[in-house]
């Protein structure tokens, strides 16, 4: 806990020692990093910026994380975990229109769940080049390969790209109420796939 203000004494209990504070500090660091990475870019955000805005020392960040790369990995961990789940479930599905709808539904939800994290992955080259960025890109390639089928021709690849692009670009539109337009967006993507 070195580096955090309000450190507990050596003879205090975990509750007295601020276990909730530790979790809150970790969560606060992740939320702030997510915001700063989105506004300034991964490379443009320093450890000092992350810690000073929370009135912490850089040592406090290193108490919780091994460094900025781990912070990024933990910000993107829910997206990566959900992507792994989609891929595992997708492997057992036959490519029927109903299965395609299910996969496109899950893909939409994955991206819409944390649009800021999605934008980090799609817009920041440093994030794309990171280990977690590479894993997320590999997941996207598996999804795309499933959508195109086992022996895709150019038309299959175009359809899959257009369907995925419909979802991605729709999520990027400011002012789009995702709850209201969700079915229309996914329906359009499915029509592209089944055309």
N, C-alpha and C positions, 0 to 999 in steps of 0.2 A: 504494500500500500504506500510505499515511499513515493513522495512526490505529490500525493493528494492531500489537500488541506483537510483538517479534521480527522487525522489518523487516530485510530484507537490505541489504547495502552496495551502492553503485552499481556496483562492479566485479565483482559476483558473477554466476554463470550463472543461467538460469531455474530449474534444479534446485536450486542453492544458494539462490536467492531465495525459495524456498518455493512454487513453482507448486502442488505438492500441498496446501500449507497454504492457498493462495488458494482452491482448489476445496473444500477441507474447510471453510473459513470460510463460503463461499457456501452450501454444502450445510447446514452447521450453522444458518445464519441462516434458511434456508427451512424446515428441520425445526422449529426453535423457533417461527417465525412461525406455521406451520400449527397447532402445539399451542396457542399463545396465542390465535390467532384463534378456534379452536374453543372454548376455555374462557372467554375474556373478550369475544369479539366483535371484528370488524375495527376498529370505531371505538374500542373500549375498550383497544386495544393500541397503545402508543406506540413510536416509534423507540427512545427511551431504554430502554424495557423490553427490547426485542429485543437491543440491543447490550450493556447492562449485565450481563445474565445470561450472556453469553459473554465477559465481561471485554474488551469492545471499546469504542471510542468511536463516537458516531454517524457520524463521518466515515468509519469503516470500512464501514458499511452503504452509504453513498453511493459508496464506491469500487466496490462490487459491483452496486448497483441505483440507479436514478434516484429511488426513493422507495418508500413503502409500497405504492402501487398496482402497481408492477412486481413487488414481492415477491408480492403476491396473484396477479397474472397468471401468474407462474412456478409458483406452487403449483398453480394450476388448469390449467396448460398441458397436462399429459398427458391430462386429462379432455377438454379442448377438442379436442386433436389426435385423440384416439380417436373423439370424436363426429363430427368431420369425416370420418373414414374410414368410419364406419358410414353416414353420410348419402350419401357418394359411392357406396358399394357398394349401398345400398338403392335408389338411383334406377334401377338396372338390373334390379331384381327385380319380377316380376309378383306381385301380392298373392295368393299361394296359401298354404294352411296351412303348407307346408314353408318358404316364404319368411318367413312371419310368425314361425315358430319360430326361424329364423335371426336375424331382427331382434331378437326378444325375448331370445334367448341373448346377443347382442352387447350389448344394453342392460343386461341383468343384470350382465354382466362389467364393463361400463363403470362402473357405480355401485359394484359390489362391490370393484373394484380399489383404490379409495381412499375408503372409507366416510367418513372425516373430511372430505375435500374435498367429497363429496356433501352431507354435513350442512351444511357452510359455505354451499353454494349454496342449499339449501332452507330454511335457518333464519335466516340473517343478511340482513336487509333491505339493509344497506349493501353487502354482497357482491352481492346481486341487482341493485342499482342501479349497480354498477361496470361499466366497459366489458366486462370479461371475463364478468361475471355476465349482462349483456345478451346477449352472444354465445352463452353456454350456454343461456339461455332461448330464444333464436331456434332453436338446434339442437333443443331439446325440442319446439318448435312444429312443426318440419319432420317429426320422428319421429311426432308425434301425427297430423299431416295424412296421412302415409303410412299409418298404421294405420287411420285412418277411411275412407280411399278418396277418390276424386275427387269424388263427389257424396254426401257423408254425410248421413244423416238423424239424428234425435235418438238413435235406438237405436245407430247406428254410433258416435256420439261417446261415449255411455254405456259401450259395450263397450270402446272404446279407453282411456277414463279408468279403468275398472275394472281392465283388464289392466295398465296402467302403474302404477296404485295398488297392485295386488297385489305387484308387484316392489318398488316403493319402500317400502311399509309392511313387507314381509317383511324387507327389509334393515335396517330400523330396529329390529327386535325384538332385544332383548338375549338372549344365550344361543342364538341360532339359528346352528347350524353350517352355514355356506353351502355347504361341499363336500357335506355330507350331504343338505341340503334343496334344493339348486340345481335339480335336475330336477323335483322336486315343485312348486316355486314357478313355474318357467317353464311347466311343464305346465298348471298351474291358469290362468295368464295366457293361454296359448294356447286352452284350453277356453273361456274367457270370450270370446275374439275369434272363435272359430268356432262358438259356440252359435247 
